[in-house]
Amino acid sequence: MNMTDQQINSSANTSPAQTENIKRVFDKQKSNALILRTSTADNRIAKIKKLRDAVLARREAIYKACYDDFRKPETEVDLTEIFPVKLEANHAIQHLRKWMKPVNVMPTKATFGTRSHIRYEPMGVNLIISPWNYPVNLTLCPLVSAIAAGNTVMIKPSEMTPHTSAFLRELIEDLFDENEIALFEGDATVSQQLLDLPFNHIFFTGSPAVGKIVMAAAAKHLSKVTLELGGKSPTIIDQSANIKQAAKTMAFTKYTNNGQTCIAPDYVYVHHAVQHDFVAAVKQEINRAYGQTPDVQQASPDYARIINNNHFNRIKGLADDAIAHGAQLDAGGITQDDGENFISPTVLSNIDKTSKIMQEEIFGPLLPILVFDDINEVIDHINSNEKPLALYIFTKDQELAQKVLNETSSGDACINTGLIHYLHANLPFGGVNHSGIGKSHGIYGFRAFSHERSVVRNLFAPTLLLAPPYNKFVKWLAKSVVKYMS
Ligand SMILES: NC(=O)c1ccc[n+]([C@@H]2O[C@H](COP(=O)([O-])OP(=O)(O)OC[C@H]3O[C@@H](n4cnc5c(N)ncnc54)[C@H](O)[C@@H]3O)[C@@H](O)[C@H]2O)c1
């Protein structure tokens, strides 16, 4: 299962032969998609089981690939890569028969005399483009939904996690015929070659900037899109909150995967009455989780790394700029530019809202803390920015939580916890506008990869009584319809 560097590089070429190959596989999948339209639940469940079992059987290779890519700790691989795939697969296996059933709907007054239902049909040929930050999870969970909905799929994982992408290619090649599921490694140029093709649906997970490129490409063919994007997800900590619990949750959700999580708390608004207690509690949590000193933290097997040197420099730049704008370094800030891309778990307070750290998604282990007195100021600030992917509120005051939910928008929200909504298979997961379009997970993922086709069967609908010529009777009938039938 081990990939040599040569194997990794040779599999990621973007030559004309690769372009031809992509087109060839697309054509094969297009033909096969017609056959898969009538695939049974048993057939799809068998494929999902095959995928799930192979992921579980190849656990060791996944640990190694994720470690080689960004020193991701084994336990984080278990919890955030393997477990979500198993969860998504088992949920689909359990519920797919029900999801696939046509849904009967009642006639309305205007469609009196008909019987109708909604059919969930496969979209056809799908493209999944995935990011590097949860490379197994964010490639295979959408794939489970795509298989559940009876589709063919072409996949483009991220070039930034070459070991995991190579693992995924081998996995897909071992399990599936290319006319059904195929994976192409490579960078944005490979994405572009794929995006030139008239996919029926594109499921993209990544940054809002690339999301716009994907949507523009989809527009050329009017491909359906699901965009799972990012943004600056705020956290609000009210003075009534359980500070210890809030601090523990912040440290866990911010520093897991080294802060490279789309739904990580990006910045925290804490009430001034509990500011010092909160900062002290977060520092205590960092020390407890990763060790007291930068050396111990750097040696901790439980702390992943920044994905590459570009991101390391970008994140270091955000911290330096915040400090240049007057931020106070409460914890961390130690960076190690020795090829390890290590930035220690960092807490910054006294943040100037014009500093860069408050302008772009941080996507790294920096926790900026802002202080508030009046919740309305926080709400105004959130509403002055793009709609975030997630919003977290820590409070015992239910009215305050309700006010924040009522007066702001975000993809999803949690009260007195964080991140866990991602694992809730009965909830739609996804952003809104700048943080995403469309939803995933469970039945929502199944529907993202399906076309909801409405079917009306006529029994005794009197529709034809309204056909021309519009004589006196038809005119009277039309006026009665307008008056009574809506
Ligand atoms: N909503 C979610 O579920 C979710 C999950 C994880 C990450 N994200 C977001 O993803 C971002 C981080 O991931 P990333 O750095 O891999 O994102 P990215 O947008 O840079 O890359 C994502 C994918 O798009 C490809 N790509 C890059 N440039 C492209 C281009 N010009 N044309 C076509 N394809 C291109 C990449 O090769 C990669 O496969 C963050 O913004 C994060 O919030 C969102």
The ligand as an SDF file (V2000), in Angstrom:
LIG
                    3D

 44 48  0  0  0  0  0  0  0  0999 V2000
  -18.1090   23.3610    3.8280 N   0  0  0  0  0  0  0  0  0  0  0  0
  -17.3360   22.3040    3.9680 C   0  0  0  0  0  0  0  0  0  0  0  0
  -17.8050   21.1940    4.1890 O   0  0  0  0  0  0  0  0  0  0  0  0
  -15.8330   22.4440    3.8670 C   0  0  0  0  0  0  0  0  0  0  0  0
  -15.0490   21.3750    4.2870 C   0  0  0  0  0  0  0  0  0  0  0  0
  -13.6740   21.4930    4.2100 C   0  0  0  0  0  0  0  0  0  0  0  0
  -13.0840   22.6270    3.7260 C   0  0  0  0  0  0  0  0  0  0  0  0
  -13.8600   23.6560    3.3340 N   0  0  0  0  0  0  0  0  0  0  0  0
  -13.2230   24.8780    2.8850 C   0  0  0  0  0  0  0  0  0  0  0  0
  -12.1850   24.5440    1.9700 O   0  0  0  0  0  0  0  0  0  0  0  0
  -11.1240   25.4870    2.0680 C   0  0  0  0  0  0  0  0  0  0  0  0
   -9.8080   24.7850    2.2840 C   0  0  0  0  0  0  0  0  0  0  0  0
   -9.6070   23.7480    1.3790 O   0  0  0  0  0  0  0  0  0  0  0  0
   -8.6590   23.9070    0.1020 P   0  0  0  0  0  0  0  0  0  0  0  0
   -7.5270   24.8260    0.4100 O   0  0  0  0  0  0  0  0  0  0  0  0
   -8.3320   22.5470   -0.3930 O   0  0  0  0  0  0  0  0  0  0  0  0
   -9.6530   24.6240   -0.9010 O   0  0  0  0  0  0  0  0  0  0  0  0
   -9.4200   25.0320   -2.4190 P   0  0  0  0  0  0  0  0  0  0  0  0
  -10.6680   25.7080   -2.8510 O   0  0  0  0  0  0  0  0  0  0  0  0
   -8.1300   25.7240   -2.6180 O   0  0  0  0  0  0  0  0  0  0  0  0
   -9.2590   23.6150   -3.1800 O   0  0  0  0  0  0  0  0  0  0  0  0
  -10.2920   22.6610   -3.1910 C   0  0  0  0  0  0  0  0  0  0  0  0
  -10.1430   21.8010   -4.4340 C   0  0  0  0  0  0  0  0  0  0  0  0
  -10.2840   22.6350   -5.5850 O   0  0  0  0  0  0  0  0  0  0  0  0
   -9.1660   22.4610   -6.4500 C   0  0  0  0  0  0  0  0  0  0  0  0
   -8.8370   23.7620   -7.0450 N   0  0  0  0  0  0  0  0  0  0  0  0
   -7.9930   24.7090   -6.5730 C   0  0  0  0  0  0  0  0  0  0  0  0
   -7.9500   25.7690   -7.4060 N   0  0  0  0  0  0  0  0  0  0  0  0
   -8.7990   25.4830   -8.4280 C   0  0  0  0  0  0  0  0  0  0  0  0
   -9.1820   26.1890   -9.6090 C   0  0  0  0  0  0  0  0  0  0  0  0
   -8.6840   27.3840   -9.8920 N   0  0  0  0  0  0  0  0  0  0  0  0
  -10.0760   25.6010  -10.4240 N   0  0  0  0  0  0  0  0  0  0  0  0
  -10.5870   24.3950  -10.1490 C   0  0  0  0  0  0  0  0  0  0  0  0
  -10.2380   23.6770   -9.0550 N   0  0  0  0  0  0  0  0  0  0  0  0
   -9.3590   24.2160   -8.2060 C   0  0  0  0  0  0  0  0  0  0  0  0
   -8.0570   21.9280   -5.5850 C   0  0  0  0  0  0  0  0  0  0  0  0
   -7.1470   21.2020   -6.3740 O   0  0  0  0  0  0  0  0  0  0  0  0
   -8.8090   21.0850   -4.5710 C   0  0  0  0  0  0  0  0  0  0  0  0
   -9.0420   19.7780   -5.0680 O   0  0  0  0  0  0  0  0  0  0  0  0
  -11.4930   26.3860    3.2230 C   0  0  0  0  0  0  0  0  0  0  0  0
  -12.0840   27.5630    2.7490 O   0  0  0  0  0  0  0  0  0  0  0  0
  -12.5050   25.5480    3.9980 C   0  0  0  0  0  0  0  0  0  0  0  0
  -13.3620   26.3140    4.8220 O   0  0  0  0  0  0  0  0  0  0  0  0
  -15.2200   23.5900    3.3890 C   0  0  0  0  0  0  0  0  0  0  0  0
  1  2  1  0
  2  3  2  0
  2  4  1  0
  4  5  1  0
  4 44  2  0
  5  6  2  0
  6  7  1  0
  7  8  2  0
  8  9  1  0
  8 44  1  0
  9 10  1  0
  9 42  1  0
 10 11  1  0
 11 12  1  0
 11 40  1  0
 12 13  1  0
 13 14  1  0
 14 15  2  0
 14 16  1  0
 14 17  1  0
 17 18  1  0
 18 19  2  0
 18 20  1  0
 18 21  1  0
 21 22  1  0
 22 23  1  0
 23 24  1  0
 23 38  1  0
 24 25  1  0
 25 26  1  0
 25 36  1  0
 26 27  1  0
 26 35  1  0
 27 28  2  0
 28 29  1  0
 29 30  1  0
 29 35  2  0
 30 31  1  0
 30 32  2  0
 32 33  1  0
 33 34  2  0
 34 35  1  0
 36 37  1  0
 36 38  1  0
 38 39  1  0
 40 41  1  0
 40 42  1  0
 42 43  1  0
M  CHG  2   8   1  16  -1
M  END
$$$$
